[in-house]
Amino acid sequence: MRLLFIHLLLCSVLTAEGQQYTITARASEIDSRTKEYPQIGYTFSKKGRATDMQLAMVDTSVPLSGRLVIWLMAPHKALFERLNAYGHHAIQVTYPREWFGKMDKLREPGDDNHFSGLRLEAATGQDHTDLIDIAKPDGLMERAYQFVKYLEKENPEGNWKQFLSPDGKRLDWDKVILSGSSHGSTTAARLAKHIRVARVVMLSGPRDQTERWQSENSATPPERFFGFTHTEDAGWPGHHYCRSWLMLGLNQFGPIVNVDTSAPPYENSRRLTSSADVGNPKHAHGASNPNKRSPKDANGNYLYEAVWKYLYTHPVNSTGKPVPHEKRCRRHLDTQR
């Protein structure tokens, strides 16, 4: 009996310690129904290199949050390491999103919902526009679901099953945090308007500065949207982000807060900016997430560590006080209606 007790105690200690798991897999190998869309530049390989590789990371050595972050851009280990430290599971999913740079020229005069259907079709694999035809297995939602099912089998230690619905036929989107940068942050916001998710983190975005979908009814409560950008990013002096944040209703949860002169919880705001030195204004667009363009202090530490933790973990029910529309944003908002 004493030996059995020692064995059980040892197992519990080992389980409590846990470890970080990193899993990669190709979307085309996970689901044979997936296909390429060469007409918009989306293929499974380029110059002999797989381009449909997907990344998943979880660290079972920390208390887990029960949240799955779906990152809508290229694999980002530096960000995923931080997400794991917060207790989040994280996956990056490839899907046909190469249309973005090709479709602006096809906008009809006066069309203020051009990208809305494009983003939704790429995300859902359902028919939302005549400009592209994305099948369900190739939409972000199905790709994410198939990836999590794969992870459930390949990495049971990570407990990925908790992110599937009770019947196992879809993701439990109430446990999902949608996130991305630039184009990815905008699609994350568009999908969150369409389906209810736990949170949306928009780095350097949203970017659809001439669209009206951002002010339409939202399946995800507006207090769950968090935005962060650098003021030298062209989208800021161009009022793109400022306008989008107003259309999403984020002024109801606090003022625009500059993180350089403020500390968490940043007045519980959903709208954060920074003007820290990035060396070259061209680096500002990428500075909002951990990479070589993000500013560091004299000791080589990222300046935005507290910002990222706030964006991905701050309680969604803790909100700042409503403020009026800022004049600089309101003026631009009126001219675009």
GICOR-V824564 format. One record per run of one state. SS is the DSSP state (@ for helix, = for strand, . for the rest). FROM is the first residue (numbers start at 0). LEN is the number of residues. If there is no record, write none. Layout:
SS;FROM;LEN  SS;FROM;LEN
//
This chain:
.;0;1  @;1;16  .;17;2  =;19;7  @;26;4  .;30;6  =;36;1  @;37;3  .;40;1  =;41;1  .;42;2  =;44;2  .;46;2  =;48;2  .;50;2  =;52;7  .;59;8  =;67;4  .;71;5  @;76;9  .;85;3  =;88;4  .;92;7  @;99;7  .;106;7  @;113;11  .;124;11  @;135;3  .;138;1  @;139;15  .;154;1  @;155;3  .;158;1  @;159;4  =;163;1  .;164;6  =;170;1  .;171;1  @;172;3  =;175;6  .;181;1  @;182;12  .;194;4  =;198;5  .;203;9  @;212;3  .;215;6  @;221;3  =;224;6  .;230;3  @;233;4  .;237;2  @;239;8  .;247;2  @;249;4  .;253;2  =;255;3  @;258;3  .;261;4  @;265;3  .;268;2  =;270;4  .;274;6  @;280;6  .;286;9  =;295;1  .;296;5  =;301;1  .;302;2  @;304;9  .;313;13  @;326;9  .;335;2
//
